[in-house]
């Protein structure tokens, strides 16, 4: 189940690349580079799959969900 819109996924992907580049520039013996690498991996994975566990935890969704409820199905058959 997706809970990220395409714009959200693109922003996460760009942020992941930036965090990865900065981590490489800082150098890996430092703690900052490992934290940035972890952030880059998390953002990259959530961008790739379109699902953010924190969004789910807080009930947030930036993805538009089509109206597929029972009410919309009844309206389709009502015109016949």
N, C-alpha and C positions, 0 to 999 in steps of 0.2 A: 504494500500500500504506500503510495507516494504522499508526502506532505510538504513538498517543496515545489514551487513554481520554477519554470525554466530560468527566469531572471535570477532567482535565488541560487539555483544550481550553478549558473555561470559565475556569479559573484563569489561563491565558495571555491570554484575551480581556480579563478584568478587569484584569490587570497591564498590558496594552497600553493600555487606556483611561486608567489611572492615570498611566502614563509619558507619554502624550500630553498630559494635562491639566497635569502638572508642567512639561513642556517648554514649553507655552504660557505658563504663569505665570512661568517663569524669564525668558523673552524670547529671541528668536532670535539676537541678536548673540553670545551666549555659547556656549562649546564644550559646556557641560553640556547645554544645550537640544538641540543637534544630536545628542549621544550618546543622550539620552533619546528623541529622535525616531527614531533608528535602532533602538533597542531596541523601541520601540512598533511599528514597522513589522515587524520580524522576528517578534515575539511574535504580532502580529495575523495575519500570513500563515501561520505554523505552526498557529495556532489554527483558521484558516479551512479549511486543507487537511487537518489531522489528521496531518501528517507532520513530524517533527523530524529534520533531518540528523545532529545530534549524537547523538540516541538511536540512530540507525542505526549510527553510527561506533563507539559503545560497546556495541552489542548490547542496548540497553534497549528495552523495550516495555511501556507501561502499558495497552495495548489488549488486551482478551480476544479470543483467536482461537479460533473454533469448531474442534473436532476433526474434520478432514476427511481424515484420513490413510487409507491403504489398510486398516489394521487395522479401522477403524470400518465400512468398506464391507463387509468380509468378515463381520463380525458381523451385519449386517443380513440378508444372504443365507443365513446359517448356519441360521436357524430354519425354513426352508422344506423 
